[in-house]
Amino acid sequence: GRFTDPGMCNLYDIGPARHARRHDWERAIVEAVERLEKPKFGLRRTDPGIILRHHDGTPLVEMRRWGLHRLYSPVINNARSDKLDGPWAGLWREKKRCLIPLSTWYEWSGGKGAKQTFAFSSPEPDAWLWAAGLWEDGESGPAYSMITRDASPDLAFVHDRMPALIEPADFESYLFEEDPRNLLNSPVAEITPLRCLNPLH
């Protein structure tokens, strides 16, 4: 059966620096990743990850903890897009939105003891995918969470949720518009899940 852990997307790679695809906002991330001591693979909850947000309208790259802290859950690494009028309404209205570069994210499908790992990567080998996110400076320090949406039909056989992906052309709209939630369900460019070995083993 399908593995429908509501916490989906608990593992992703930033990978080595990619080429910026015709966009100034991406160049800031490329420079930041190039300065990292080593490429980032296997990011898990509570690990520090890179995000891109704006400060006074210009790109700002930060390292933050992956996972918001709440009394009912110490690590919320995924924020559901259908809860933007609920627990995430404040961050959404305050435009505390960010973009998360990832070269690959991983999901698992199958029953206990027989799970198959799938890797989801950009169809462009030298480009990142960009996940929508929310950030805050909370009691546990600077943190972010990845926004998830219903999986597109061709990916749903692995998991019923997926990261909400934003195209570079829509960066400013996502970061600056009052309520750009229509972007969270944009059609997904040709992402093909590939069977792979479990990177956690």
N, C-alpha and C positions, 0 to 999 in steps of 0.2 A: 504494500500500500504506500501511498504518498506520505512522506515525512512532513508533517505540517506543524513543526515546532514554531510557535508564534514569534519566537525570538530570531527567526531566520537571519541570514547574513551575519554570522558571528565571526567571519574570517575573510580578510581580503588582503591583496597586495597593492602597494603603491608601485613597486618595481623601480627600475632605473629611470633616469630622466628621459622624458619623451620630447618630441618636437612639438613646438607650439603650432596649432593649426589656425593660422590667420587671425590670431586674437591676442590683444595686449594682456588680457587677464591671465591667460595661460602662461605667458612668459614669466610672470612672477613666480609661479609654481615651479617651472623648469629650473630657474635659478636656485630656488630653495632646495629642491631635490638634489641638484648637483653639489650643493654644499654639505649634504648629509655625509656622515662618515662611511656609511654603507647603504646600498639599496634596501628598501624596506619591504620585507616579505613576511607573510603570516601575521598580520596585525589582528589581535584579538581584543576582546572587551577589556577596558582599563588601560590598554597600551596607548602611548602617545602617538597621535597621527597628525598629518598636515591638513589644514583647511585653508580655503581661500574665502575671505569676506571683504567687505569694503570699509574703509575709514574715510569719512568725508568725501566719498565718491571715488576714491582711488583704491587699487588692489592692496590688500593686506594679507600676508601669509603668516600663519601662526601654527605652533605646535600646541595641541590640546589633548586632554584625555578623551578617549572614545568611550562615552557613556555618561549620561546625565545622572545626577543623584537625586533621589526622592525618598521620602520617609518610607514609602511602601516598596521601594526597590532601590538598592544602592547603585545599580548599574543599568541604565536604560540606553542600550546602544542603537535601538531602532524606534523611531516615532512613526506611528501609522498616519498615512495621509488623511484617513477618514476621521481622525481625532483632532484636526486643526481647529475645530470649534469647541473642543473639550480641553484636555490637559495641556495642549500645546498652543492654545489660543493666544496667550500673552506673548510668547516668543514670536509667533507668526505675525501678530499685529505690530509688534515693535520692530519688525524687520530684522530680527536677529537670525538671519538666514545665512547659510554658507554653502560652499561647494567643496566636495570631497573628491580628490583625484584617486582613481583606482585603475590598475591595469587588469586586475582579475578579481572576481569574487567567487566564493565557493558555496555550494549547497550539497545536501545529502538526500538521497531518495532510497526507499526500501525499508523493509522491516528490521527489527532488532537483530543484530548479528549478521545482517546481509546488506548493509547500506552501501550504496555506490556513490562515490564523490563525483561531482560535476564542477567544471571550471567554466566561468562565463567571462569572456574577454572582448575587447573592442575588435570589430572587424578590420580596423586599421592597425597593423602590427606596431606602428611607432606612435600611437596616440593613446591617450587616456580616455576612459569613460569618466563622466562627472556625475556623482550622486548629489542630490539635494540634501541639505542638512540644516539643523538648527544648532545654535550655540548659546552658551550663557557663562557668566562668571558666578558660579554657585558656591554653596558652602564648602564643597569639596574641591574648589578651584576651577580654572578654565576647563570647559568640557564641551563636547558636541555629541549629537546623535544623528544618525542617518535616517532620512525619511523613506518609508517603504510604501508601495502601492500594490494593487492586485497584479499578479504576474500576467504578462501578455500571453495570448493563447498558445503560441508555439513554445513557450518556456514553462508553462504551468504544469507539465507532466513531472517536473522535478520538484517544484515547490509552488504553493499558491500565492506567495508574495515575492517581491523583488525590489531592489533599490529604485527609487524614482530618479530617472536619469534626465539631465538637462544638457541640451546642445549648447556649444559655445556661443552661437548666435543669440541665444536666449539668456545669457548670463545676467545682463543688466536688468532685463525684465524680471527675472526671478529675484534678484537682490533688491530692486528699488520699487517695483510696483506695489500697490496697496494689497492686492489679493491675487497673486499669479498662480493660484492652485491649478488652473487649467493646464499649466505646463507640466504638472506632475504626472499626468497620464498621456504624455505625448507618445506617438508611435515609436517603437524601439527599432533602431537600425539593426540590420542583420546580425544579431548576436546568436551564435550557435553554441549550445552547451556541449562541452567535450568531456567524455569520461576520463577520469584521471585517478592516480593513486591518492590516497588520503594524505595531504601534506602535514597532518598532525602526527603521523606515525613515523 
